[in-house]
Amino acid sequence: MIRIPLFASACLALTACGMGVSSDNNAASVCNTMLAGDPEIVEDLAEDGDTIEVYCGCYQTLLADKSEDDQADILKVSQVVADIREDEGLGLEDAAGRLMSDFIEDGSSPAYGITRSDFEMTGTYIDQVRRELNKDDSACTAS
């Protein structure tokens, strides 16, 4: 069962994600914080011979191709999910679900300060990273 795409699907289906992260934050570090310690993610990545560190390296590499605004929004959502995981002791999917349950009718998240559209964009990005990582000619593979 692929957990990272499930998070993205949850983002797209239920729509939500976010919180504050400065543009100075290292993308791989934010990604590692968001994923580290989740046994389901570790197992899912291991099925393809990958690790969280490899995934997060690709996450950082591909993020550079996004606009500055999109980079900031993706990092913000990723940091919020990481913070929820840490504060609540949850796995990735449960943290995303917690965030999704906070969205109100106008698409905002009062508790986490993000928008439904930013959550959806982040879910799409997480899927994009996974697909790129699994390509033979990936932008993420070492030269």
C-alpha positions as CSV (number, residue, x, y, z in Angstrom):
1,M,0.0,0.0,0.0
2,I,1.5,3.3,-1.0
3,R,1.2,5.8,1.8
4,I,2.6,9.0,0.3
5,P,0.1,9.0,-2.6
6,L,-2.6,8.2,-0.1
7,F,-1.7,11.4,1.8
8,A,-1.9,13.3,-1.5
9,S,-5.2,11.6,-2.3
10,A,-6.5,12.6,1.1
11,C,-5.4,16.1,0.4
12,L,-7.2,16.1,-2.9
13,A,-10.3,14.2,-1.8
14,L,-10.9,16.0,1.5
15,T,-8.9,19.1,0.7
16,A,-6.6,20.5,3.4
17,C,-3.0,21.2,4.8
18,G,-0.8,24.0,6.2
19,M,0.9,26.4,8.7
20,G,3.8,28.8,8.9
21,V,7.3,28.1,7.5
22,S,9.9,30.7,6.5
23,S,11.3,30.6,3.0
24,D,14.7,30.2,4.6
25,N,13.8,26.7,5.8
26,N,15.7,23.8,4.1
27,A,13.1,21.8,2.0
28,A,14.8,18.5,2.7
29,S,14.8,19.2,6.4
30,V,11.1,20.1,6.4
31,C,10.3,17.0,4.4
32,N,12.4,14.8,6.8
33,T,10.6,16.3,9.8
34,M,7.2,15.6,8.1
35,L,8.0,12.0,7.3
36,A,10.5,10.7,9.8
37,G,9.5,8.1,12.3
38,D,6.3,7.1,10.4
39,P,6.7,3.3,10.0
40,E,4.1,3.2,7.3
41,I,6.0,5.7,5.2
42,V,9.3,4.0,5.9
43,E,7.8,0.7,4.8
44,D,6.2,2.2,1.7
45,L,9.4,3.8,0.5
46,A,11.4,0.6,1.2
47,E,9.1,-1.4,-1.1
48,D,10.7,0.6,-4.0
49,G,14.2,0.5,-2.4
50,D,14.0,4.1,-1.2
51,T,14.4,5.9,2.1
52,I,13.0,9.0,3.6
53,E,16.3,10.7,2.9
54,V,16.2,9.8,-0.8
55,Y,12.6,10.9,-1.0
56,C,13.3,14.2,0.7
57,G,16.3,14.8,-1.5
58,C,14.0,14.5,-4.5
59,Y,11.4,16.7,-2.7
60,Q,14.0,19.4,-2.4
61,T,15.4,19.0,-5.9
62,L,12.0,19.3,-7.6
63,L,10.8,22.1,-5.3
64,A,13.4,24.4,-7.0
65,D,11.4,24.2,-10.2
66,K,8.3,25.7,-8.6
67,S,7.5,29.4,-8.3
68,E,8.6,31.1,-5.1
69,D,5.0,31.4,-4.0
70,D,4.3,27.7,-4.6
71,Q,7.6,26.8,-2.8
72,A,6.6,28.8,0.2
73,D,3.1,27.3,0.3
74,I,4.3,23.7,-0.1
75,L,6.9,24.2,2.7
76,K,4.2,25.8,4.9
77,V,1.8,22.9,4.5
78,S,4.6,20.4,5.0
79,Q,5.7,22.1,8.2
80,V,2.2,22.2,9.5
81,V,1.8,18.5,9.0
82,A,5.2,17.9,10.6
83,D,4.1,20.1,13.6
84,I,0.8,18.2,14.0
85,R,2.7,14.9,13.8
86,E,5.1,16.0,16.5
87,D,2.5,17.7,18.8
88,E,-0.1,15.0,18.6
89,G,2.1,11.9,18.1
90,L,0.4,11.0,14.8
91,G,1.4,9.4,11.6
92,L,1.4,11.3,8.3
93,E,-2.1,10.2,7.2
94,D,-3.7,11.0,10.6
95,A,-1.9,14.4,10.8
96,A,-3.2,15.2,7.3
97,G,-6.7,14.1,8.4
98,R,-6.5,16.3,11.5
99,L,-5.6,19.3,9.2
100,M,-8.4,18.4,6.8
101,S,-11.0,18.3,9.6
102,D,-10.2,22.0,10.4
103,F,-11.2,23.4,7.0
104,I,-14.3,25.5,7.0
105,E,-16.7,26.5,4.3
106,D,-14.6,29.2,2.8
107,G,-11.6,26.8,2.4
108,S,-9.5,28.2,5.2
109,S,-8.1,26.5,8.3
110,P,-8.6,28.7,11.3
111,A,-6.4,26.6,13.6
112,Y,-3.5,26.1,11.1
113,G,-3.6,29.2,8.9
114,I,-3.6,27.5,5.5
115,T,-6.0,27.1,2.6
116,R,-7.6,24.1,1.1
117,S,-6.0,25.0,-2.3
118,D,-2.5,25.0,-0.7
119,F,-3.3,21.6,0.9
120,E,-4.4,20.2,-2.5
121,M,-1.3,21.7,-4.2
122,T,1.0,20.0,-1.6
123,G,-0.7,16.7,-2.1
124,T,-0.2,16.9,-5.8
125,Y,3.4,17.8,-5.3
126,I,4.0,14.9,-2.9
127,D,2.6,12.6,-5.6
128,Q,4.8,14.2,-8.2
129,V,7.9,13.6,-6.1
130,R,7.1,10.0,-5.7
131,R,6.4,9.5,-9.4
132,E,9.7,11.3,-10.3
133,L,11.6,9.2,-7.8
134,N,10.4,6.0,-9.4
135,K,11.4,7.0,-13.0
136,D,14.5,5.4,-14.5
137,D,15.6,8.8,-15.9
138,S,14.5,10.8,-12.9
139,A,15.7,14.4,-12.2
140,C,16.3,13.0,-8.8
141,T,18.7,10.2,-9.6
142,A,22.4,10.8,-9.0
143,S,24.4,11.5,-12.1
